[in-house]
Amino acid sequence: MYTPPAFREDDTTMLHALMRAARLCNFVTATAEGLMATPLPLFLDEGEGEFGTLYGHLARANRQWQAPALGEAMAIFMGPDAYVTPSWYAAKREHGKVVPTWNYVAVQASGPVEFFDDPARLREVVTRLTDLHERPRVEAWAVSDAPEAFVAAQLRGIVGLRMPVTRLMGKRKMSQNRSAEDRAGVAAGLRQGERASDHVVAELVAEEGGS
């Protein structure tokens, strides 16, 4: 990922927070058959390893886990994003030398991947993943709510994934390379947008310039 210094995010705590907020990632491996990618909800165990360890599972029928990975795997987490029109820049009125761009947040986590199908490990992964996303619900569902024989059958249909994170790269592109006047214009313009993500990006841009 191309990351100019103005947009680079190196704080591990912040990167972990961005990964948790994104929830769904694209899990990518390079194989002898070519690149393979699967959208996956993964959870991060921050206490395991220098940069944490990612866990999740794939369908057993998914070819990705069966094709040996060449080198490290990568999990790509995308945060809020928004199109930025040059019309919002003060610079457009001054000299017109402006072009469109896109503001976004992204984190790439890389590391060696391990696939496993041990029932006990699989149960732990699906339980932790389920509990993570059910926690905010008033009537939270638990894996133990389903019949034991049914759960055992479901576990036979998946394969676990473990990826210790050895490299973390983050990018937070929120108009940091623009003037305070341009950032203020971008934030104001995005606040008028209809997309919820535009409003989120507006506040992130405003944080950069105090607007």
C-alpha positions, 0 to 999 in steps of 0.5 A: 500500500502506497503510504506517503508520510502525511497519511501514514498511521504507525500507532499499534493501538490505533491500528488495532482499533481501526481493525476492530471497527472495520469488522469485515476484512478481505483475507488474501493469499498468493498461491500457485493457482493465483491470488485468492481472496475471501471476505471474512469476519476475523477477531484480533487477539491483541495479547498474542504476539507483538502485533496480535493474532487474527482468528476466523474460519472459512467454509471447508469447500473454500479452495483458498485454504487448500492451496498452499500460501506462497509467503505471508497472507494479508488481511485488508481492513477498510474504514470509512471513505468518501469521494472529495470533489475539488469544488469544496477547495478554497484553492479552486476559487484561487487558482483552479489547480485542483483535482478530485480525490478519495479520503479513506482509512485502511489497515493491512495486516500480514503474517504466516497463516495456519489452517486447522480443523481440530473441533475443540479449536474450531469451537473456541474460534466460533464461540469467541467470534460469535460472542464478540458480535452478539455482545451489544445485543439485548438478547445475545445468542450463544453457540451453546443455544443450538443443539450440540449435534447440530453445532458439531455438524456445522463445525465439520463444514468449516476450517479454522484460520490463525494468522499471527500478525508480523507486519501492520501498515495503516493509512489515514488519508483525511486531506492532511496534505491540504490547507486549513481552508481546503480541509474546512471546505471538505468537512463542510461539503461532506456534512451535506452528503447523504451517505453516512460514511460521508458524515464520518469522514467529515468529522475525521477531516475536521479533526485534522484541521480543528474545523 
